[in-house]
């Protein structure tokens, strides 16, 4: 009888300790450490888009030659 109560108490104690171990204790990051995003550069985006379109056009022309 005592062994059964002892085993039950140990199992209960071990399961009650699990949520305590799962908690994170790390401090939240400081506001200064956060990465600040810059506003997107529309002119640079347009330039890259034009280059990509030219590349796609060349690729399509090469594919047409292969066919």
C-alpha positions in Angstrom: 0.0 0.0 0.0 2.8 2.4 0.9 4.6 1.6 -2.3 1.5 2.4 -4.4 1.1 5.8 -2.7 4.8 6.5 -3.0 4.8 5.7 -6.7 1.6 7.8 -7.3 3.2 10.7 -5.4 6.4 10.5 -7.5 4.5 10.3 -10.8 2.4 13.3 -9.8 5.4 15.2 -8.7 7.3 14.5 -11.9 4.3 15.5 -14.1 3.8 18.7 -12.2 7.5 19.7 -12.8 7.2 19.4 -16.6 5.3 22.7 -17.2 7.9 24.5 -15.0 10.7 23.2 -17.1 8.9 24.2 -20.3 8.7 27.9 -19.4 11.2 30.1 -21.2 13.3 32.4 -19.0 15.0 34.4 -21.7 14.5 38.1 -21.4 12.8 39.9 -24.3 15.1 41.6 -26.8 15.9 45.2 -26.3 14.2 47.7 -28.6 17.6 48.9 -29.8 18.4 45.4 -31.0 15.5 45.2 -33.4 16.2 45.4 -37.1 14.8 48.4 -38.7 13.4 48.0 -42.2 14.2 50.6 -44.8 11.6 51.9 -47.2 11.8 50.0 -50.5 13.5 51.8 -53.3 11.0 52.0 -56.1 13.6 53.0 -58.7 15.9 50.1 -57.8 13.0 47.7 -58.0 12.0 49.0 -61.4 15.5 48.6 -62.6 15.7 45.0 -61.4 12.3 44.2 -62.9 13.5 45.6 -66.3 16.6 43.4 -66.1 14.5 40.4 -65.3 12.2 41.0 -68.2 15.1 41.3 -70.6 16.5 38.0 -69.2 13.2 36.3 -69.6 12.9 37.6 -73.2 16.3 36.2 -74.1 15.5 32.9 -72.5 12.3 32.7 -74.5 14.1 33.5 -77.7 16.7 30.8 -77.0 13.9 28.3 -76.3 12.2 29.2 -79.7 15.5 28.5 -81.4 15.8 25.1 -79.8 12.3 24.1 -80.9 
